[in-house]
Amino acid sequence: MSAFPSKFWEQLPLGNGVTLLTHDANGLAAFSKPEGVLSHPNMESEVPRALLTVPYSIKDESFNWTPADVPGAAPRRLYLLNRLDSATSGVILATANEALATYMRELFLKKDIRKLYQAVVFGKPSEASQLWRDRLSVQKRRAKIRVGVGNAATGAAKASESRMTVIRQRRDVVPPLALLQLEPLTGRSHQLRVQCAGRNLPIVGDLTYGDFPANKQFAKTTGHKRLFLHSYQTTFDYEWQGKKFNFTATAPLPEEFAQLL
């Protein structure tokens, strides 16, 4: 029997447009986060824009609350396991089990979790599928991260790999568009956005690494201003309390992706 009854999940104070995709008997859960919603608040004023609309502990990496509408309810926690930029939509993981949170974070560090993204890009991919290899360097400027192709000789750049597959294309528009599936094999900051831009396939709506004139014209023509990057699926196997489990969560593509292609 689950240690986390269905009422626990039904009573979550979810943020605007956030949906619970799935959860298992061990307290592991996946949510679909819309574009514009924060993975977690960094300050009190950001709570209404977050995955859960309750206080968040940076130290414990957990949301903390006591349901006001449940008499005698005990304090509750939900531990965040990964993050997405606010501009990126899709699968995000959490758990109500503190011990499982520690285990899962180690699993993330070992890269034993498969993550698939889908992105709409400007341009024409040269091949139907490719393995992208780059060396990327990260710089922090005024609390903002900027990533670029680094100089391997300096030792500052880190090897970065992603697998790209073309799902479909649209060449009757200018510039042409393509829907790509992207699987990061390493976990560098902004990795997919930089690797796409470096191959003349900038992600639509990317205001940091993208094609700014194309983004402006695209927004004017379609009315869409979002970053067209979506965390589509996360899947992995894990062992807990002597038993083996598989966990898979898929967040359907937002409607605006389908409208374009």
C-alpha positions as CSV (number, residue, x, y, z in Angstrom):
1,M,0.0,0.0,0.0
2,S,1.3,3.5,-0.8
3,A,2.7,5.6,2.0
4,F,1.3,8.6,0.2
5,P,-2.5,8.2,-0.3
6,S,-4.2,9.8,-3.3
7,K,-5.5,12.7,-1.1
8,F,-1.9,13.8,-0.7
9,W,-1.6,14.4,-4.4
10,E,-5.1,15.7,-4.9
11,Q,-4.5,18.4,-2.3
12,L,-1.3,19.8,-3.7
13,P,-1.2,23.6,-4.1
14,L,-0.2,23.5,-7.7
15,G,0.8,26.6,-9.6
16,N,-1.0,28.1,-12.5
17,G,-1.4,25.5,-15.3
18,V,0.7,22.9,-13.5
19,T,-0.6,19.4,-13.8
20,L,0.4,16.1,-12.0
21,L,1.4,13.6,-14.7
22,T,2.0,10.5,-12.6
23,H,3.2,9.3,-9.2
24,D,4.2,6.0,-7.7
25,A,3.9,4.1,-4.4
26,N,7.2,5.4,-3.2
27,G,6.2,9.0,-3.3
28,L,8.0,9.8,-6.6
29,A,6.0,12.2,-8.9
30,A,6.2,14.0,-12.2
31,F,4.5,17.3,-13.1
32,S,4.0,19.1,-16.4
33,K,5.2,22.7,-15.9
34,P,3.9,25.3,-18.4
35,E,6.2,27.9,-20.0
36,G,6.6,30.9,-17.7
37,V,6.2,29.0,-14.4
38,L,9.2,28.9,-12.1
39,S,10.6,25.5,-10.9
40,H,10.8,27.1,-7.4
41,P,10.6,30.6,-6.0
42,N,13.8,32.4,-5.0
43,M,12.0,35.0,-3.0
44,E,8.6,35.4,-1.4
45,S,7.2,37.6,-4.2
46,E,7.8,34.7,-6.7
47,V,5.7,32.2,-4.8
48,P,2.5,32.8,-6.9
49,R,4.6,32.0,-10.1
50,A,6.1,28.7,-8.9
51,L,5.4,25.0,-9.4
52,L,3.7,25.0,-6.0
53,T,2.4,28.2,-4.6
54,V,3.8,27.7,-1.1
55,P,7.1,28.7,0.6
56,Y,10.3,26.9,-0.6
57,S,13.4,26.1,1.3
58,I,16.6,26.6,-0.8
59,K,18.6,24.7,1.7
60,D,16.4,21.6,1.8
61,E,15.2,22.0,-1.9
62,S,11.7,21.5,-0.7
63,F,8.2,23.1,-0.8
64,N,6.7,23.3,2.7
65,W,3.1,23.9,3.7
66,T,0.2,22.9,6.0
67,P,-3.1,22.6,4.2
68,A,-5.4,25.3,5.7
69,D,-8.6,23.5,4.5
70,V,-7.7,20.1,6.1
71,P,-8.5,20.1,9.9
72,G,-5.6,18.7,11.9
73,A,-3.4,18.2,8.9
74,A,0.3,17.7,9.5
75,P,3.0,19.9,7.8
76,R,3.8,18.6,4.3
77,R,6.9,18.7,2.1
78,L,7.6,18.0,-1.5
79,Y,11.3,17.8,-2.5
80,L,12.3,19.1,-6.0
81,L,14.6,16.8,-7.9
82,N,15.4,18.8,-11.1
83,R,14.7,22.2,-12.5
84,L,13.7,23.7,-15.8
85,D,14.2,27.3,-16.9
86,S,11.0,29.3,-16.5
87,A,10.9,29.6,-20.3
88,T,11.1,25.8,-20.8
89,S,7.9,23.7,-20.4
90,G,7.5,20.0,-19.6
91,V,8.4,17.2,-17.2
92,I,9.8,18.1,-13.8
93,L,10.3,15.6,-11.0
94,A,9.7,15.8,-7.2
95,T,9.2,13.4,-4.3
96,A,7.4,13.5,-1.0
97,N,9.9,11.1,0.5
98,E,13.0,12.8,1.9
99,A,15.2,9.6,1.8
100,L,14.2,9.0,-1.8
101,A,15.0,12.6,-2.7
102,T,18.6,12.0,-1.5
103,Y,18.8,8.8,-3.6
104,M,17.3,10.3,-6.7
105,R,19.6,13.3,-6.6
106,E,22.6,10.9,-6.7
107,L,21.0,9.1,-9.6
108,F,20.8,12.4,-11.5
109,L,24.5,13.1,-10.8
110,K,25.4,9.7,-12.2
111,K,23.5,10.5,-15.4
112,D,21.3,7.4,-15.1
113,I,18.2,9.2,-16.2
114,R,17.1,9.5,-19.8
115,K,15.6,12.9,-20.7
116,L,14.0,13.7,-24.1
117,Y,13.3,17.2,-25.2
118,Q,11.5,18.5,-28.3
119,A,12.2,21.9,-29.9
120,V,11.0,23.9,-32.8
121,V,14.0,25.5,-34.6
122,F,14.6,27.8,-37.5
123,G,16.6,26.3,-40.4
124,K,17.1,23.0,-42.2
125,P,18.9,20.2,-40.4
126,S,21.6,18.7,-42.7
127,E,20.9,15.2,-41.6
128,A,17.9,13.2,-40.2
129,S,19.9,12.4,-37.0
130,Q,23.2,13.3,-35.5
131,L,25.3,13.0,-32.4
132,W,26.4,16.5,-31.4
133,R,29.7,16.9,-29.6
134,D,31.0,20.2,-28.3
135,R,33.1,21.7,-25.6
136,L,31.1,24.3,-23.7
137,S,32.2,26.9,-21.2
138,V,29.9,28.6,-18.6
139,Q,30.3,32.1,-17.4
140,K,28.2,33.9,-14.7
141,R,27.6,37.6,-15.2
142,R,25.5,39.6,-12.8
143,A,23.8,36.4,-11.6
144,K,23.0,35.3,-15.2
145,I,24.5,32.3,-16.9
146,R,26.0,32.6,-20.4
147,V,27.3,29.5,-22.2
148,G,29.5,29.4,-25.3
149,V,31.8,27.1,-27.2
150,G,35.0,27.0,-25.2
151,N,38.6,26.5,-25.9
152,A,39.6,22.9,-25.1
153,A,43.2,24.0,-24.6
154,T,42.3,26.2,-21.6
155,G,40.7,23.3,-19.8
156,A,37.7,25.5,-18.9
157,A,35.4,24.0,-21.4
158,K,33.5,20.7,-20.7
159,A,32.7,18.0,-23.2
160,S,29.0,18.1,-24.1
161,E,27.0,15.6,-26.1
162,S,23.4,15.5,-27.4
163,R,21.6,13.2,-29.8
164,M,19.4,15.0,-32.4
165,T,16.6,13.4,-34.4
166,V,14.4,15.3,-36.9
167,I,10.7,14.6,-36.3
168,R,9.3,16.7,-39.0
169,Q,10.0,19.8,-41.1
170,R,8.1,22.7,-42.7
171,R,9.9,24.3,-45.6
172,D,7.1,26.3,-47.0
173,V,7.8,29.2,-44.6
174,V,10.7,31.7,-44.4
175,P,12.8,30.9,-42.5
176,P,12.0,27.1,-42.6
177,L,11.0,25.3,-39.4
178,A,11.9,21.9,-38.0
179,L,10.7,19.9,-34.9
180,L,13.6,18.2,-33.3
181,Q,13.9,15.6,-30.6
182,L,16.9,16.3,-28.5
183,E,18.5,13.9,-25.9
184,P,21.2,15.5,-23.8
185,L,23.8,12.9,-22.9
186,T,25.6,15.3,-20.6
187,G,24.0,17.9,-18.4
188,R,25.5,21.3,-19.1
189,S,23.6,24.5,-18.5
190,H,21.8,25.7,-21.6
191,Q,23.4,22.9,-23.5
192,L,20.6,22.2,-26.0
193,R,20.1,25.9,-26.7
194,V,23.8,26.6,-27.4
195,Q,24.3,23.4,-29.5
196,C,21.3,24.2,-31.7
197,A,22.4,27.8,-32.2
198,G,25.9,26.7,-33.0
199,R,24.6,24.6,-35.9
200,N,22.5,27.4,-37.4
201,L,19.4,25.8,-35.9
202,P,18.4,28.3,-33.2
203,I,15.4,27.4,-31.1
204,V,12.4,29.6,-31.9
205,G,11.9,32.2,-29.2
206,D,15.4,31.9,-27.7
207,L,16.2,35.4,-26.5
208,T,19.7,34.6,-25.4
209,Y,21.3,32.5,-28.1
210,G,18.7,32.7,-30.9
211,D,18.1,34.6,-34.1
212,F,16.7,37.9,-32.9
213,P,15.4,39.3,-36.2
214,A,13.7,35.9,-36.9
215,N,12.2,35.8,-33.4
216,K,10.8,39.3,-33.8
217,Q,9.2,38.5,-37.2
218,F,7.9,35.2,-35.9
219,A,6.2,36.8,-32.9
220,K,4.7,39.4,-35.1
221,T,3.3,36.8,-37.6
222,T,2.1,34.2,-35.1
223,G,1.6,36.0,-31.9
224,H,3.8,33.4,-30.1
225,K,6.7,34.8,-27.9
226,R,7.6,31.7,-25.9
227,L,10.8,29.6,-26.1
228,F,9.9,26.5,-28.1
229,L,11.7,24.1,-26.0
230,H,9.8,21.3,-24.1
231,S,10.9,18.6,-21.7
232,Y,9.0,15.8,-23.4
233,Q,9.8,12.6,-21.5
234,T,11.9,11.4,-18.5
235,T,12.4,7.7,-17.9
236,F,14.7,5.6,-15.6
237,D,15.0,2.5,-13.6
238,Y,15.7,2.7,-9.8
239,E,15.9,0.3,-6.9
240,W,14.3,1.1,-3.6
241,Q,14.0,-1.0,-0.5
242,G,15.1,-4.1,-2.3
243,K,12.7,-3.8,-5.2
244,K,13.2,-2.5,-8.8
245,F,11.0,0.1,-10.4
246,N,10.7,1.8,-13.7
247,F,9.4,5.4,-13.8
248,T,8.4,7.1,-17.0
249,A,6.6,10.5,-17.4
250,T,5.6,12.1,-20.6
251,A,4.3,15.7,-21.0
252,P,2.3,16.1,-24.2
253,L,3.6,18.9,-26.5
254,P,1.8,22.2,-26.0
255,E,-0.7,23.1,-28.6
256,E,1.4,25.9,-30.1
257,F,4.0,23.3,-31.2
258,A,1.5,21.4,-33.2
259,Q,0.1,24.6,-34.7
260,L,3.4,25.4,-36.3
261,L,4.2,21.9,-37.7
